[in-house]
Every structure is written in structure tokens, then in C-alpha cells.
Amino acid sequence: MNTPPVDRLDRIEAILERVAVQQETTAVNLTELIYKVDDFMGTATSVLGRNAILNDVVVGLNETVGRLDTNLATLQSNFAENQKSTNAALEPTFRRY
């Protein structure tokens, strides 16, 4: 059952060659994966940056809408007061006719 040393060395050499090929394949796959991860990270960073900008825009728009609502209420109130003042000023004129 003892294997001659030459056969044993040939098998070990064949195993080592397969391991070397597998290591090369693994290294290539790892390099490709690293490029893909880097691309994904760049894309994610870009998307998150845009999201932050859009969130700021939405907050600004909400604040602007709030100010516009306040301004509209003020304008409507001023218009109503102006209408009352105008009607009150014109009332004596209407009574004459």
C-alpha cells in the first residue's frame, strides 16, 4: 500500500497546480467584485447626496408654502378691511342719491 515517492510527488504537484489555478480565478473574481462594490458605493453616495439635496428643497418648499399661506391670509384680511372702509366711505354718497 505504500505509494512510490514519485507518484506521490506527482499527485502533490497536480494538487498544487489546481490550487494555483483556483487562486488565480479567485483573485480575478475578487478584483471584479471590488470594482463592482466601488461602483455601487459611488452610485449609493451619489444617490444619498441627491436625496439630501432634495430633502432640503422639500423643506424649503414647505416653508415657502407656509409663508405664502400666511401672506394670502393677510392679503385677504387686508382686502376685507379695505372693502369695509371703501363701503363705509361710499355709504354717505349712496344715501344722497
WOCOR-V297327 format. One record per residue. N is the residue number from 1. NEAR is the number of other ideal C-beta (glycine too) atoms within 10 Angstrom. Layout:
N	NEAR
N	NEAR
This chain:
1	2
2	5
3	10
4	8
5	8
6	8
7	9
8	11
9	11
10	12
11	11
12	10
13	10
14	10
15	10
16	10
17	10
18	10
19	10
20	10
21	10
22	10
23	10
24	10
25	10
26	10
27	10
28	10
29	10
30	10
31	10
32	10
33	10
34	10
35	10
36	10
37	10
38	10
39	10
40	10
41	10
42	10
43	10
44	10
45	10
46	10
47	10
48	10
49	10
50	10
51	10
52	10
53	10
54	10
55	10
56	10
57	10
58	10
59	10
60	10
61	10
62	10
63	10
64	10
65	10
66	10
67	10
68	10
69	10
70	10
71	10
72	10
73	10
74	10
75	10
76	10
77	10
78	10
79	10
80	10
81	10
82	10
83	10
84	10
85	10
86	10
87	10
88	9
89	9
90	10
91	9
92	8
93	8
94	8
95	7
96	5
97	4
